[in-house]
Amino acid sequence: MNLRAFLWKARLFVLSFFN
């Protein structure tokens, strides 16, 4: 798995969590 893809998904998860 690509590291950038992992960080991008984690970022989306955090944004969706705060929203």
C-alpha positions in Angstrom: 0.0 0.0 0.0 1.2 3.5 -0.9 2.2 5.7 2.1 0.6 8.8 0.5 -2.6 6.9 -0.1 -2.6 5.8 3.6 -2.0 9.4 4.8 -4.7 10.7 2.4 -7.3 8.1 3.7 -6.3 8.9 7.3 -6.8 12.6 6.5 -10.2 12.0 5.1 -11.1 9.9 8.2 -10.0 12.7 10.5 -12.0 15.3 8.5 -15.1 13.1 8.5 -14.6 12.5 12.2 -14.6 16.2 13.1 -17.5 16.8 10.7 
